[in-house]
Structures are given as structure tokens and as C-alpha cells.
Amino acid sequence: MVQHSPIVKLGAAIYYGTASFVVQFVNKSLFTTFLFPFPVMVAMMQLAFMAPVCYGVARPKLDMKMAWTVLPLSFVNVMNVVSGLISTGGLSVPMFIALRRFTLLITLLIERFIYGKKHNSVTKITATIMIAGALLAAWTDATFNLVGYIAIITNDIFTALYLVLVKNIKGLKELTTVELIFYNSALSLPMLLLGFFASGEAGRLGEFPSWAVPSFQIVLSSTIVLGITIHHSTFICTRVNEPLMTMVAGQLKNIISTIAGALVFSDFKFLWLNVIGLAISTIGALWYAIDGTLRTQSKTELLPRSAESNGIREKLKNYTQLKQENGIKLIPVVTANGHTYEDEE
């Protein structure tokens, strides 16, 4: 298993946080400012853009076995993207952010009860602090949108599943990041096309009045093109870091998004309890990030000698097997490093 340095892990987290911030605000503008009522269509157009771009870059081998391996992730991706777009339009930015923090709790539960992963006490404490802060912020919500609440809870569940699957489906490690995005996008498109017609969006396209407005066209085009960055950054951050670290990077980004969202969009009402709740949640996120970085650094410092030893042993094993297969008599030799292997007489 490749161990990445703290700098690489931090860079992946910053990449993910920045991409998530930009995409969130562009999507919010599309659904709140222009009241665009077609989230399934947006998701379908985003993936329709991603698939040929990723194929042109990676030129992946088309393999049905690999397609079946990626298919569960693609289904989760469809549910994740669509529910995320619906909740973006149905909730204010601070409320969206507060409820998104429950993804952390769901990720912990999935890893614990499905994959049997045990988390240390610091992880449990920091996750509790983050959730407590989110609950306090959510308690002060001055508006209630049932569709938005259902969508965000669904989004939390499928985001957690998505991140955990990226990390734990064994066959995915055979693909590069771009190849994986291609398979994921291509397999998601038929499901989204079916949802596009089943939801009735196809029959309501002519009712939208702003198709010819230049500013709307710019925002819609940006949403479609920038969609690839959030997928790519999520894969990178999740592969380099643990799933929870990806979530923490998103939570830290959300602090900036909350401030910007309160200033840019009119659907936010300032309340002190929101600020206090977000501050508590931020403390938990920073604590987890610092603890995770320190633990990763201590593991990385022990890697070179172990990795070198494992590599030497593997090469010597192959060398010995080759000699034996050729019928050459071997005698034991001990190197200066203490490694024992066989050489010809």
C-alpha cells in the first residue's frame, strides 16, 4: 500500500476543498438565482461532459468485468449527485452545510459496522464535537423545506457510501483516477437518462423562461464543465487520505462557504447560535485534521526501511526461483545487510 507524505495529503485536501467550494457556489447560483428546476438534467449533462473528456485523456481499455466492478459505485454516484443538486437549491448555504456534517457520523458507522474498522478515541471525540456543533447550528434554522431536508439526508447517506466504496472496492485499484471517473460517468449516464424521463423533467423543458439569458447560459455551462473537478478531487483526496479526512477537508471549506453564502445569497438569516454551532464544529474538524496528520507522519517515517526490506526480499525470492527452474545449483550467501539468498556455485 502506498504511503503518501503529509504534504501530498494536505495538497489533495486543499484541491478537494477548493473544487467543492467553487462548484457549490456555481450550483447554488443556478438553482437559487435562476430557479432552474432540472437537477437530473444538470447531473446528466455534467457526466456526459466528463465521460468523453476522461476517455480522451486516459484511453482506458473497455472491460465488462471492470464495468461490473464499478457499477455499484456508479449507482451510488447517481443518487449522491442528484440529491446533492436538489438540496443545494432547497436549502440556504449555512443550513446545507450544517446538515452535510452528518455525513461524518454516517461514514464512521459504515466503516465500523460494515468493514469492521475501529476508530481511536480522538476520532470518536472529534466527530462528536463536529456533529454537536452541526446540530446546534441546525436548531436555529428559521425556514423549513421538506424536499430540501429529505434530499440532504439522502445526500449524506450516499456521500458516505461513495467515499467508503472508493476506498474499499478492491477492483478499483487497477484503474487510474481518470479511468475510474470515465467508467463511473459512462455507467451513470443510462441511469440518469432514465431518471430524466421518469421525473418528468424532459416534458417541462419548454416552461423554463431563461434559456436565452446570457448570464444563465454562462452559469449553466460553468456547472457542466466544473462538475469534473469535484469528481476528480474527491477521488484524489479519498485515495490519498482516509474517507473521514476527505470529509474534514469539506467541513473546513464549509466555514468559508458559510460566510460567503451569507453575504452573496438572500436566503440566509443571521443568528448567533449558527455562528457558535459552526465554531464548535470547526474546532472538532481542526482537532481531527491535526491528529490525523501527526499519526500519518509517524507512520511515514517508519516506511522506507520496511519498504526497502520487503522489496529486496521479493526480488531475491524471484531470483532464487528463476535459478532453481533453470536447474542451476545454488549455494547460500549472506549479504552485508543480513539478507540471505542463493547464488550459483
Residue pairs with C-beta under 8 A, 6 or more apart in sequence:
3 296
3 299
3 300
3 303
4 12
4 240
4 296
4 300
5 300
6 293
6 296
6 297
6 300
8 240
9 240
9 241
9 245
9 293
9 296
10 293
12 233
12 236
12 237
12 240
12 241
13 237
13 241
13 245
13 246
13 248
13 249
13 289
14 249
15 233
15 236
15 237
16 233
16 234
16 236
16 237
16 246
16 249
16 250
16 253
17 249
17 250
17 252
17 253
18 233
18 253
19 226
19 229
19 230
19 232
19 233
20 230
20 233
20 250
20 253
21 253
21 256
21 257
22 226
22 229
23 223
23 226
23 227
23 229
23 230
24 88
24 93
24 257
25 257
25 260
25 261
25 264
26 219
26 222
26 223
26 226
27 42
27 85
27 88
27 89
27 223
28 88
28 89
28 93
28 261
28 265
29 219
30 36
30 42
30 89
30 219
30 220
30 223
31 39
31 85
31 88
31 89
32 88
32 89
32 265
32 267
33 219
33 265
34 210
34 213
34 216
34 219
36 42
36 89
36 208
36 210
36 216
36 220
37 201
37 204
37 208
38 201
38 204
38 205
38 208
39 82
39 85
39 86
39 89
40 82
40 192
40 195
40 196
40 199
40 201
41 196
41 201
41 205
42 85
42 220
42 223
42 224
43 78
43 81
43 82
43 85
43 192
44 189
44 192
44 193
44 196
45 224
46 81
46 223
46 224
46 227
46 228
47 81
47 185
47 188
47 189
47 192
47 227
48 185
48 189
49 224
49 225
49 227
49 228
50 181
50 182
50 185
50 227
50 228
50 231
51 182
51 185
51 186
51 189
53 228
54 60
54 178
54 179
54 181
54 182
54 185
54 228
55 182
55 186
57 178
58 176
58 178
58 179
58 182
60 175
60 176
60 178
60 179
60 182
60 183
66 171
66 174
66 175
66 183
67 183
67 187
69 169
69 171
69 172
70 169
70 171
70 172
70 175
70 180
70 183
70 184
70 187
71 187
72 165
72 169
73 162
73 165
73 166
73 169
73 172
73 184
74 183
74 184
74 187
74 188
74 191
75 188
75 191
76 158
76 161
76 162
76 165
77 162
77 184
77 188
78 188
78 191
78 192
78 195
79 154
79 158
80 155
80 158
80 159
80 161
80 162
81 188
82 192
82 195
83 151
83 152
83 154
83 155
83 158
84 151
84 155
84 159
86 147
86 148
86 151
87 96
87 99
87 148
87 151
87 152
87 155
88 96
89 148
90 145
90 147
90 148
90 149
90 151
90 152
91 99
91 145
91 148
91 149
91 152
92 143
92 261
92 265
92 267
92 268
92 269
93 257
93 258
93 260
93 261
93 262
93 265
93 268
94 137
94 258
94 261
94 262
94 268
94 274
94 278
95 138
95 141
95 143
95 148
96 148
96 152
97 137
97 254
97 257
97 258
97 261
97 278
98 134
98 137
98 138
98 141
98 274
98 277
98 278
99 134
99 138
99 149
99 152
99 153
99 156
100 152
100 155
100 156
100 159
100 250
100 254
101 130
101 131
101 133
101 134
101 251
101 254
101 281
102 131
102 134
102 153
102 156
103 155
103 156
103 159
103 160
103 247
104 127
104 130
104 131
104 244
104 247
104 248
104 251
105 127
105 131
106 156
106 157
106 160
107 160
107 163
107 164
107 243
107 244
107 247
108 119
108 123
108 124
108 127
108 244
110 160
110 161
110 164
111 117
111 119
111 164
111 243
111 244
112 118
112 119
114 164
115 164
115 168
119 127
122 287
122 288
122 291
123 244
123 288
123 291
125 284
125 287
126 284
126 285
126 287
126 288
126 291
127 244
127 284
127 288
128 284
129 280
129 281
129 283
129 284
129 287
130 251
130 281
130 284
130 285
130 288
131 281
132 280
132 281
132 284
133 276
133 277
133 278
133 279
133 280
133 281
133 282
133 283
133 284
134 277
134 281
135 277
136 273
136 276
136 277
136 280
137 273
137 274
137 276
137 277
137 278
137 281
138 277
139 273
139 277
140 271
140 273
140 274
140 277
142 269
142 271
143 267
143 269
160 243
162 234
163 234
163 238
163 243
163 246
163 247
164 243
166 172
166 234
166 235
166 238
166 239
166 243
167 238
167 239
167 242
167 243
172 180
175 183
177 232
177 235
177 236
177 239
178 232
180 235
181 228
181 231
181 232
181 235
184 231
185 231
196 202
210 216
211 217
234 246
237 245
237 246
237 249
238 246
241 249
241 292
242 292
244 288
244 292
245 288
245 289
245 292
248 285
248 288
248 289
248 292
249 289
251 281
251 282
251 285
252 282
252 285
252 286
252 289
254 278
255 278
255 282
258 278
261 268
262 268
262 270
309 339
312 337
312 339
313 339
316 339
316 341
319 341
319 342
320 330
320 341
320 342
323 330
323 342
323 344
324 330
328 344
329 344
329 345
330 342
330 343
330 344
330 345
331 342
331 343
331 344
331 345
332 340
332 341
332 342
333 340
333 341
333 342
333 343
334 340
335 341
